[in-house]
């Protein structure tokens, strides 16, 4: 006879079915574990032995063969412990085989029989529900698994509680979903004095989901404005909340099953590696670009990041997903982000003009700014020069308009975009930053003066084909903030300014010199 219990193997945010098969065979006593498991899976044998001893069960003195099928699917992590232990107990007759037939199981075992929490509970619960199975998971993961909807969930604290449940000696109740945390009020845009053009660019970027780059000397407020972006963005929709929570579940970032509707805001240090940004490593965990899915990835001191790490962001910015390639598998993570970056005009920070000016201008600026590749800059819709804040600006009272007023305009513009997309039959209404093809041509048809202006800029060599499309998207967002139905010349002119392109010049406008 063979006892079988279902568990899952993770490929990105997807959970694939794995059958844990256990049988006792003739031969010398041993615990043989096969099925292409990593070191953590191989160590499950000792954790299962220890857990049995911890609850007073004698481990069978037989040759035990445990197969994780399909055998050619790589398996990583400690969450196979519980399924292996249940299959062994079913083969021993401690648990009825038919009782385990309707369940999948994940969990790490302690040597005292306690079931420790594991990452990936939410994707596992969703996968179990799609297979018409319930999920057995650690008690600490129960509130997270309960978000899967119709999937039945058992969340025992230890093996003893689970055995008693299946024997009818106690009843484990269905856990309740964790709390939904609403976005909290963050720093207010009223704190930023001066920098009206930069704040205007921040509003446009937030309204359309566009990528944004601030270029200015230290102390000009670049990071300060970026930190206020989350307060301008609307909360996650239910669909976005589920997508984002699945990624965070894989990274083990969901505490007590609580989901937050605040859009992610990730700000990695410039020493981050390519694997840290895009994902990978030993267990191919999601990187910062995936942890910021449906939110903002802020890269401060942009040129200080490694060139290879920065260029690895090119494809995710276009496709909205990242592919971690391995020799035996390709793992896909969602990565639909809004990139916001900040940089100084040169290494010393101040550029060629003003107090503390660089004595090697303009060569210093050109050398420093070329650390960021042209193809990456071409994917950034707004490139804004942020001048130093003057004493006159600092002496002024706080602006009358703050985060609340700007957020209201952004919410209205985003509502226009969603309603317009739904009216044209789009299943997943995209923001303007992601509109493309015939849909973009339909919603952002240019009038003749606007088309003539954009054509002159492109003919002057200041726009690539990608830049042409992104300028139209940006102009559409500017029009939405005004409530305008059509995209006019004034909207295109402002969009070209933010892309640092001026009609009649041979190339993009030169970098700022302060």
Legacy VTK file of the C-alpha trace (Angstrom):
# vtk DataFile Version 3.0
C-alpha trace
ASCII
DATASET POLYDATA
POINTS 514 float
0.000 0.000 0.000
1.038 3.593 -0.668
-0.133 6.565 1.377
-0.372 9.849 -0.524
-0.784 13.479 0.609
-0.918 16.527 -1.674
1.384 19.508 -1.210
2.699 22.193 -3.580
5.930 23.379 -5.177
6.309 27.076 -5.914
7.270 28.518 -9.297
7.160 32.253 -8.817
3.716 33.050 -7.378
2.249 29.893 -8.871
1.853 26.738 -6.787
2.095 23.418 -8.629
0.668 20.180 -7.283
3.079 17.684 -5.706
2.048 14.233 -4.457
3.931 12.995 -1.409
3.895 9.192 -1.657
5.098 7.013 1.217
5.453 3.244 1.371
7.261 0.724 3.559
9.444 -1.715 1.636
11.688 -4.642 2.436
15.331 -4.001 3.187
17.531 -2.393 5.797
15.788 0.256 7.942
16.226 3.661 6.350
14.297 6.800 5.426
14.808 7.402 1.709
13.560 10.686 0.257
13.521 11.050 -3.545
12.044 13.530 -5.995
14.651 16.223 -6.819
14.532 18.042 -3.498
17.074 20.628 -2.310
19.019 20.453 0.958
16.101 21.804 3.019
13.856 19.069 1.615
16.474 16.400 2.347
16.703 17.588 5.955
12.952 16.979 6.334
13.796 13.379 7.274
15.448 14.464 10.520
12.792 17.051 11.354
10.039 14.469 10.852
11.905 11.938 13.036
12.384 14.568 15.726
8.742 15.677 15.577
7.557 12.091 16.001
9.785 11.699 19.049
8.609 15.060 20.391
4.966 13.943 20.489
5.755 10.459 21.777
5.349 8.489 18.548
7.775 5.685 17.746
9.197 6.137 14.276
8.786 2.895 12.293
11.928 0.752 12.207
11.472 -0.066 8.518
12.722 0.983 5.121
10.597 4.036 4.298
10.562 5.362 0.750
9.080 8.836 0.263
8.638 10.053 -3.312
7.813 13.646 -4.228
6.043 13.402 -7.571
6.513 14.583 -10.253
10.113 13.561 -9.744
11.526 15.927 -12.393
10.074 19.079 -10.774
12.663 20.866 -8.565
11.475 21.236 -4.973
12.798 23.785 -2.514
12.003 24.752 1.044
10.940 23.296 4.371
7.182 23.408 3.783
7.150 19.727 2.695
7.673 18.558 6.307
4.013 18.416 7.265
2.874 16.526 4.166
5.674 13.983 4.592
4.776 13.451 8.258
1.066 13.014 7.447
1.823 10.494 4.711
4.044 8.481 7.083
1.313 8.503 9.755
-1.271 7.399 7.186
0.962 4.510 6.144
1.419 3.573 9.811
-2.370 3.579 10.323
-2.335 6.446 12.821
-4.460 8.579 10.489
-7.174 7.275 8.148
-6.113 7.479 4.507
-9.512 8.656 3.284
-9.500 11.565 5.771
-6.412 13.055 4.093
-7.729 12.606 0.563
-9.441 16.001 0.470
-6.534 18.043 1.810
-3.249 19.597 0.770
-0.675 20.377 3.440
2.243 22.773 3.952
4.225 23.506 7.090
7.624 23.178 8.736
7.954 20.867 11.728
9.832 21.614 14.919
11.471 18.870 16.944
8.732 19.230 19.583
5.963 18.567 17.042
4.986 22.227 16.660
4.150 23.430 13.137
6.134 26.537 12.192
4.921 29.156 9.673
6.161 29.083 6.085
6.126 31.505 3.169
3.709 31.140 0.264
0.571 30.199 2.213
-1.768 32.402 0.163
-0.708 31.000 -3.255
-0.858 27.494 -1.771
-4.408 28.039 -0.520
-5.525 29.414 -3.885
-3.967 26.417 -5.653
-5.619 23.996 -3.214
-8.983 25.624 -3.842
-8.520 25.274 -7.611
-7.931 21.527 -7.042
-11.096 21.284 -4.880
-8.963 20.567 -1.828
-8.731 22.135 1.586
-5.416 23.328 3.023
-3.699 22.255 6.231
-1.239 24.948 7.266
0.438 26.269 10.453
-1.733 28.114 12.955
0.161 31.365 12.353
-0.615 31.126 8.612
-4.336 30.384 9.021
-5.573 34.003 8.740
-3.541 34.390 5.538
-4.859 31.157 4.001
-8.428 32.176 4.845
-8.191 34.950 2.225
-8.321 32.273 -0.495
-12.132 32.306 -0.376
-13.961 28.992 -0.664
-10.938 26.872 0.291
-11.440 25.041 3.614
-8.542 25.648 5.996
-7.220 23.735 9.006
-4.582 25.600 11.001
-3.272 23.377 13.830
-0.575 24.507 16.220
1.032 21.068 16.414
0.870 17.539 15.062
-0.990 16.439 18.208
-3.854 18.835 17.523
-4.089 17.675 13.922
-4.119 13.972 14.912
-6.852 14.625 17.470
-8.901 16.478 14.864
-8.815 13.632 12.360
-9.568 11.115 15.116
-12.603 13.134 16.198
-11.216 13.971 19.648
-11.223 17.724 19.013
-12.400 20.084 16.297
-10.243 22.668 14.575
-12.349 25.621 13.517
-11.954 27.485 10.240
-9.636 30.478 10.787
-10.893 33.937 9.957
-9.121 36.169 7.427
-6.687 38.687 8.817
-7.346 42.395 8.979
-7.385 44.751 5.992
-5.146 47.696 6.762
-6.188 50.943 5.119
-3.480 53.374 3.945
-2.291 55.678 6.694
-1.672 59.353 6.225
1.990 59.931 5.393
4.043 63.095 5.022
2.184 65.981 3.420
3.092 67.738 0.191
2.607 71.028 2.055
5.993 70.410 3.662
7.703 70.999 0.289
8.380 74.698 -0.258
9.063 75.926 -3.751
9.743 73.359 -6.521
6.399 73.998 -8.214
7.479 72.481 -11.528
8.774 69.352 -9.793
5.531 68.994 -7.828
3.580 69.393 -11.067
5.628 66.546 -12.589
4.995 64.420 -9.502
1.248 64.957 -9.886
1.321 63.961 -13.561
3.399 60.871 -12.824
0.987 59.788 -10.086
-2.083 60.394 -12.259
-0.915 58.215 -15.148
1.510 55.789 -13.484
4.461 57.258 -15.404
8.145 56.768 -14.601
9.826 59.842 -13.147
13.404 61.057 -12.663
14.440 64.010 -10.478
17.837 65.566 -11.279
19.157 68.139 -8.835
21.772 69.001 -6.200
21.689 67.665 -2.629
19.034 69.235 -0.427
16.774 70.285 -3.273
13.933 68.027 -2.096
14.126 65.087 -4.504
13.780 62.332 -1.900
11.356 64.469 0.084
8.945 64.653 -2.854
9.342 60.983 -3.686
8.444 60.051 -0.093
5.147 61.905 -0.530
4.138 59.980 -3.639
2.428 57.071 -1.753
0.022 59.554 -0.179
-1.029 60.746 -3.634
-1.887 57.292 -4.967
-5.317 55.663 -4.523
-5.585 52.414 -2.500
-5.163 49.052 -4.200
-8.252 47.640 -5.877
-9.384 44.155 -4.723
-7.747 42.505 -7.754
-4.493 44.432 -7.219
-4.577 43.606 -3.503
-4.701 39.880 -4.254
-1.879 40.061 -6.827
0.355 42.105 -4.549
-0.366 39.963 -1.486
0.602 36.784 -3.349
4.046 38.234 -4.068
4.426 39.408 -0.471
3.328 35.973 0.738
6.141 34.351 -1.258
8.577 36.752 0.425
7.119 36.045 3.892
6.042 39.670 4.393
2.430 39.067 5.491
2.171 39.217 9.287
-0.821 37.564 11.002
-2.694 37.387 7.706
-3.127 41.168 7.547
-3.325 42.624 4.028
-2.702 46.302 3.365
-4.414 48.389 0.695
-1.536 50.848 0.666
0.418 50.680 -2.565
3.902 49.223 -2.099
6.776 51.704 -1.878
10.174 50.034 -2.070
13.405 51.994 -1.739
16.455 49.690 -1.987
19.955 50.948 -1.210
22.200 51.631 -4.201
24.428 48.723 -3.170
21.633 46.287 -4.153
22.685 43.551 -6.565
20.897 42.525 -9.743
19.352 39.532 -7.951
18.132 41.812 -5.147
16.447 44.123 -7.661
14.927 41.663 -10.113
14.788 38.443 -8.072
16.801 35.254 -7.976
19.296 33.804 -5.550
19.340 30.247 -4.235
15.564 29.963 -3.974
14.649 32.482 -6.715
12.843 34.791 -4.319
11.058 37.901 -5.660
13.227 40.993 -5.948
12.472 44.616 -5.167
10.874 45.185 -8.567
8.311 42.440 -7.813
7.790 43.478 -4.194
6.840 46.901 -5.610
4.225 45.317 -7.945
1.250 47.687 -8.351
3.233 50.325 -6.495
6.391 52.434 -6.606
10.069 51.483 -6.856
12.196 54.436 -5.716
15.875 54.405 -6.658
17.757 57.180 -4.911
21.260 58.064 -6.154
20.460 56.350 -9.448
23.971 56.413 -11.030
25.442 54.762 -7.908
23.585 51.511 -8.678
25.501 48.928 -10.657
25.093 49.309 -14.416
24.106 45.649 -14.803
21.508 45.944 -12.024
19.956 49.058 -13.580
19.818 47.616 -17.071
18.096 44.519 -15.723
15.081 46.782 -15.119
14.596 47.534 -18.824
12.432 44.507 -19.649
10.260 44.683 -16.494
9.489 48.347 -17.200
8.151 47.355 -20.621
6.445 44.033 -19.933
5.309 44.399 -16.314
6.897 41.100 -15.311
10.334 39.671 -14.591
11.645 36.287 -15.677
14.236 34.590 -13.453
15.973 32.139 -15.791
17.619 29.000 -14.453
19.110 25.986 -16.149
16.140 23.797 -15.184
13.318 26.323 -14.846
12.058 29.780 -15.785
10.312 31.523 -12.901
7.981 34.430 -13.595
7.105 37.182 -11.112
4.751 40.116 -11.738
6.500 43.503 -11.789
4.095 46.219 -12.909
5.721 49.185 -11.214
6.068 52.924 -11.362
9.756 53.800 -11.302
10.757 56.974 -9.491
14.442 57.848 -9.356
16.627 60.679 -8.122
20.171 61.678 -8.968
22.639 64.514 -8.566
23.849 66.361 -11.676
27.437 65.237 -11.041
29.638 63.330 -8.593
30.213 66.288 -6.297
26.497 66.966 -6.382
26.171 70.626 -7.291
26.927 70.850 -10.992
28.565 73.756 -12.717
26.836 76.794 -11.248
25.990 78.219 -7.855
27.463 77.649 -4.434
29.789 74.645 -4.282
29.991 74.472 -8.075
32.003 71.687 -9.641
35.332 72.870 -11.011
35.291 70.196 -13.721
31.979 71.142 -15.308
30.564 70.220 -17.765
32.710 67.092 -18.257
31.969 65.911 -14.696
28.199 66.017 -15.337
28.492 64.191 -18.631
30.686 61.448 -17.139
28.437 60.990 -14.106
25.095 61.027 -15.909
26.231 58.603 -18.604
26.415 55.923 -15.891
22.690 55.576 -16.534
22.217 53.997 -19.947
20.274 55.697 -22.714
17.816 52.796 -23.148
16.845 53.036 -19.467
16.425 56.811 -19.646
14.269 56.344 -22.747
11.818 54.410 -20.559
11.469 57.298 -18.096
8.618 59.560 -19.161
9.381 62.608 -17.018
12.937 63.847 -16.456
12.717 66.895 -14.235
15.478 69.287 -13.261
15.133 70.282 -9.604
17.005 73.528 -8.803
18.338 74.382 -5.340
15.774 75.741 -2.898
16.368 79.447 -2.313
16.216 81.311 0.977
13.189 83.188 -0.369
11.361 79.878 -0.866
12.185 78.727 2.653
10.955 81.997 4.146
7.524 81.598 2.562
4.636 80.068 4.543
3.550 76.513 3.803
1.699 76.119 0.470
-2.089 76.207 0.644
-2.358 73.056 -1.467
-1.188 69.777 0.004
-1.488 66.043 -0.443
-5.256 65.910 0.013
-6.026 68.407 -2.748
-3.546 66.933 -5.221
-4.689 63.369 -4.442
-8.276 64.360 -5.258
-7.241 65.526 -8.756
-5.205 62.360 -9.268
-8.142 60.164 -8.225
-10.423 61.995 -10.669
-7.909 61.543 -13.515
-7.493 57.842 -12.763
-11.258 57.381 -12.676
-11.433 58.905 -16.158
-8.825 56.419 -17.397
-10.583 53.399 -15.897
-14.035 54.424 -17.163
-12.652 55.134 -20.623
-10.962 51.736 -20.784
-14.063 49.888 -19.572
-16.184 51.674 -22.152
-13.894 50.230 -24.822
-14.153 46.683 -23.481
-10.792 46.404 -21.707
-10.915 43.572 -19.135
-8.069 45.008 -17.052
-8.264 48.793 -17.520
-4.691 50.070 -17.923
-3.436 53.443 -16.786
-2.184 55.756 -19.499
1.413 54.689 -18.838
0.552 51.157 -20.036
-1.818 51.966 -22.908
-0.650 50.735 -26.301
-1.626 49.810 -29.844
-5.051 50.624 -31.167
-6.342 51.387 -27.689
-3.806 54.222 -27.295
-4.591 55.564 -30.765
-8.267 55.533 -29.863
-8.004 57.372 -26.544
-5.200 59.808 -27.469
-5.861 60.882 -31.046
-3.856 64.090 -31.620
-5.291 67.117 -33.353
-3.290 68.549 -36.287
-1.305 71.204 -34.343
-0.351 68.627 -31.691
0.675 66.089 -34.327
2.776 68.689 -36.158
4.614 69.626 -32.960
5.347 66.008 -32.073
6.505 65.297 -35.640
8.965 68.216 -35.547
10.424 66.939 -32.292
10.820 63.428 -33.689
12.348 64.654 -36.968
14.858 66.730 -35.013
16.209 63.510 -33.555
15.023 64.052 -30.015
12.549 61.140 -29.924
12.855 57.425 -30.498
9.869 55.345 -31.531
9.418 54.438 -27.864
9.719 58.103 -26.938
6.985 58.983 -29.460
4.558 56.552 -27.824
5.473 57.551 -24.304
5.065 61.246 -25.130
1.530 60.589 -26.369
0.741 58.664 -23.186
2.098 61.516 -21.093
0.120 64.101 -23.043
-3.038 62.034 -22.521
-2.467 62.130 -18.738
-1.911 65.895 -18.785
-5.193 66.259 -20.661
-6.949 64.008 -18.126
-5.823 66.209 -15.251
-7.501 69.110 -17.035
-10.584 67.051 -17.800
-10.025 67.573 -21.543
-11.521 65.016 -23.924
-8.909 65.445 -26.665
-5.133 65.785 -26.624
-4.143 69.240 -27.861
-0.906 70.977 -28.762
-0.439 72.455 -25.284
-0.537 68.987 -23.752
2.051 67.634 -26.178
4.286 70.684 -25.608
4.342 70.105 -21.854
4.994 66.388 -22.339
7.979 67.155 -24.576
9.429 69.465 -21.943
9.350 66.705 -19.361
11.095 64.357 -21.787
13.773 67.062 -22.112
13.110 67.433 -25.836
12.777 70.737 -27.659
11.490 70.936 -31.268
14.156 72.068 -33.716
17.188 70.634 -31.906
19.238 67.709 -33.121
19.150 65.688 -29.896
17.705 65.614 -26.433
18.301 68.706 -24.314
21.648 68.660 -22.493
21.906 67.760 -18.851
21.349 70.546 -16.375
24.353 72.457 -15.054
23.853 74.159 -11.742
LINES 1 515
514 0 1 2 3 4 5 6 7 8 9 10 11 12 13 14 15 16 17 18 19 20 21 22 23 24 25 26 27 28 29 30 31 32 33 34 35 36 37 38 39 40 41 42 43 44 45 46 47 48 49 50 51 52 53 54 55 56 57 58 59 60 61 62 63 64 65 66 67 68 69 70 71 72 73 74 75 76 77 78 79 80 81 82 83 84 85 86 87 88 89 90 91 92 93 94 95 96 97 98 99 100 101 102 103 104 105 106 107 108 109 110 111 112 113 114 115 116 117 118 119 120 121 122 123 124 125 126 127 128 129 130 131 132 133 134 135 136 137 138 139 140 141 142 143 144 145 146 147 148 149 150 151 152 153 154 155 156 157 158 159 160 161 162 163 164 165 166 167 168 169 170 171 172 173 174 175 176 177 178 179 180 181 182 183 184 185 186 187 188 189 190 191 192 193 194 195 196 197 198 199 200 201 202 203 204 205 206 207 208 209 210 211 212 213 214 215 216 217 218 219 220 221 222 223 224 225 226 227 228 229 230 231 232 233 234 235 236 237 238 239 240 241 242 243 244 245 246 247 248 249 250 251 252 253 254 255 256 257 258 259 260 261 262 263 264 265 266 267 268 269 270 271 272 273 274 275 276 277 278 279 280 281 282 283 284 285 286 287 288 289 290 291 292 293 294 295 296 297 298 299 300 301 302 303 304 305 306 307 308 309 310 311 312 313 314 315 316 317 318 319 320 321 322 323 324 325 326 327 328 329 330 331 332 333 334 335 336 337 338 339 340 341 342 343 344 345 346 347 348 349 350 351 352 353 354 355 356 357 358 359 360 361 362 363 364 365 366 367 368 369 370 371 372 373 374 375 376 377 378 379 380 381 382 383 384 385 386 387 388 389 390 391 392 393 394 395 396 397 398 399 400 401 402 403 404 405 406 407 408 409 410 411 412 413 414 415 416 417 418 419 420 421 422 423 424 425 426 427 428 429 430 431 432 433 434 435 436 437 438 439 440 441 442 443 444 445 446 447 448 449 450 451 452 453 454 455 456 457 458 459 460 461 462 463 464 465 466 467 468 469 470 471 472 473 474 475 476 477 478 479 480 481 482 483 484 485 486 487 488 489 490 491 492 493 494 495 496 497 498 499 500 501 502 503 504 505 506 507 508 509 510 511 512 513
